[in-house]
Amino acid sequence: MNSHANAAADVVSRAINPMNEVRCFIGLGSNLNEPIQQVRTALTELNSLQGVRLTRHSPLYRSEPVGPAGQPDYINAVAELQTTLHPLALLDALQQVEQKHQRKRIQHWGPRTLDLDLLLYNNETINNERLTVPHPYITKRNFVLRPLADLESDLTLPDGSKLMQHLADCPMGTLQQLPL
């Protein structure tokens, strides 16, 4: 087993006791095929995953796309989950939900029917070839920080930094909360 595989196995093996739930946050985004409905459906589907319980979610937000020009705006939200799944098993489950929404990985940061990102997993720091937690852009994206702050404004990230400080440092641009 190579050093990357050993590191991944170590992260998975020490992450949680399978009988205990941990808290995690998932970023949701869509800008194709009725994106509001895509995100709302995904929230329901997250709650139906085995070993996962949706505890709450942020309001929906409209945001400008990051990446190639000419894309439609995104609809974003953040969901808080309780899970008994280890991080890589949760990633697999999230990718299965994306596939149900016919997610195609054609262009980096390109348009998509559904994007589910594991933002935070308990207070873990994970870095292997398949998964980086906290999400590498968590502190740079208004469409992640604002909905995350809606759920947990006093959140401290695994590096000890405060969510609200990152939010204060991140331009809000045209981010717009949608009516309920």
N, C-alpha and C positions, 0 to 999 in steps of 0.2 A: 504494500500500500504506500503511495507517495505521500509527501508531507502535507499536500493540500487535502488529500482524502483523510489523513489522520486528523488534521485540524477540524474538518467538517464532522467527522465521527465524534470527536471530542465535544464539539459544541452541541451536537444532537444528544449525546449520551448524558451530558450534565445539565441540559436545559430544564427539564421538569420531571417530576415524578408523574407517571401516566395517570395517577388517580387525582392529581391536583390540577385545578384550572389556573391558568395565567392570563393576565390581561394583555391585549395587544390592540394596536390601532392599524386600520387598513385605509389607504387612500383609494377612492373610486373616481374614475373619470371616463367620459364618453363624449365623442363629437360626431358620431355617425348613427344613422338609422334610429331616429327618435331618442336622442341622448337622455332626456329626462326619464323616459320610460326604461331605458337601459339601466340607469343607475338605480331607480326604484326597484326594478325587478331583481337586480343583483343584491340589493340589501335583503330582500326576502330570501333569496337563494343562499346567502351567507348564513342566515339563521337556520337553514335546513341542512347544513353540512354536519355530518357526524363528527362529534367531538368539538363542536363550535356552537356558541350561543351569542347572538347579537344582543348587547345590553343597551345600546343607544347609538344614535347617529346624529351628525350635524345637520343643519339646514343644507339645501342645495345651493351651489354658487355657479354663476356663469363667469368664465375666465377666457382671456385671450389664449390662443394656442402657443405653446413653446415648441419651437422647431420650424419645419418648412413653412414658408408663406403660403397663403391661399387656403388654409384650412378653416373650417367653421369653428366657432367658439366651442369651448368645452363646458360640460356640466360636471361639477366636482362635488364631492362630499368626503367626510371621514366617518368611519364606523369604529365603534369600540366593541371588541369581542372578548369573551372569555373562552378559552380553549384548553383542551387536554392534548392537542396535537403538538408534536415537536415542530420546530421552525420549518424544516424542509418538508415535512408532511403537510403543514399548513400552506406552504408555497405551492405544493403540488395541487392541493384542493383549490386554491385560488386560481391557478392556471386552468383547472378543469372548468371552473365557472366561466372564465374568459372564453374558453373553447365553445361552451354552450351558446355564447353570444357571438359566435363565429369570428372571434378575434383573429386577425391576420397580422403577422409580424413582417411587414414588407419594407417599411422605411423607419429608421430610427427617429423617434418623436413624431412620427407621422400620424395621420388620422386613424381612429380606431373605434370599434363598437364598444369596447369595454377594456379598461385598464385597472387592474387591482394590484396595489403595491403594499407590501408589508412594511409599514413605516416604523413601528416600534413593537418589540416582543418582550414583554415584561420589562426588566431593566437591563436586558442582555445587549452585549455588543457582539455581533456575528460578522465574520468576514471570510467568505470562501468563494469559490468560483461560481456558485449558483446564487448566493444570497449575501447581501450586505445590509445589516441592521445596526443602528438606525439607517433608514433609507439615505443614500448619499446626498440627496437634494432636499431633505426635509427642512433645513433651515433657510433655504433660498427661494422657496416657492410660496407665494401668497395664497394660492389655492389649496395648499396643504396646511400652512400655519394658521390661517384664519379659522377654517372649520375645526382644526384640532384644538385651538384656543376656545372655541365655542363649547367644546366638551370638557376641557381640562385646562383652564387658564393658569393654574398654578403648577403645571407639569414641569418637572425637571428631567432633562434628557440624560441618558447614561453617562455622558461626559461631564455632568454637573452643571451644565448651562441651563438657563431658564428659558422656557418657550416664549414668554412674553418679551424678553429682550430680543430674541430673534425676530419676533413679529414687529417690534418697534423699528428694527433695522431693515425691514423688507418693504419696499414700495408696494402699495396696494394696487396701483395702476387702475385698470377698469374692472377689477373684481367686483361682482355684484351679487348680493344675496337674493335668491329668488323667493317670491311669496310662497307661503305654505300651501 
